[in-house]
């Protein structure tokens, strides 16, 4: 069974986000904003959402098991990122060189307990949330629809999925092996339905 963690790196400064992600993993050759690292039996996936879209940031942190929030300055963008990190209610690290200024603005938030002036690694298995986040879907001739995404639950042979928001049932076809199980890891599933 594959297990792992999904970490989102939040920063208004692209170079800061890339620097943090590079300390956590190696950049995927196909994905500019995705990094990976295998740690024993675990797979660490690191996501860097673009702050150009608050929805992209919200989507990334909503499927994450932890976060890193870099606070190089204190503008409305950092305020939005701090509120998203707070609302995610997941473990994280807030990196800032100005702890006093951070506390001036954010001392009421629970993430104020996560402040650090130095980078430190944070890992843990993804919690089972009972869903699979689909990043892409496409047809493969002779297979049917194939989806790519992150499994935030165990996936096994004969499992049925409900695709939201269309509320349509999907079933993976039976693989040739005995079965598979995933949690907190990248997943590729052929689906019927």
Secondary structure, 3 states (H helix, E strand, C coil): CEEEEEEEEECCCHHHHHHHHHHHCEECCCCCCEEEEEECCEEEEEECCCCCCHHHHHHHHHCCCEEEEECCCCCHHHHHHHHHHHHHCCEEEEECCCHHHHHHHHCCCHHHHHEECCCCCCCCCCCCCCEEEEEEEEEECCCEEEEEEEEECCCCCCCEEEECCCCEEEEECCCCCCCCCEECEEEEEEEEC
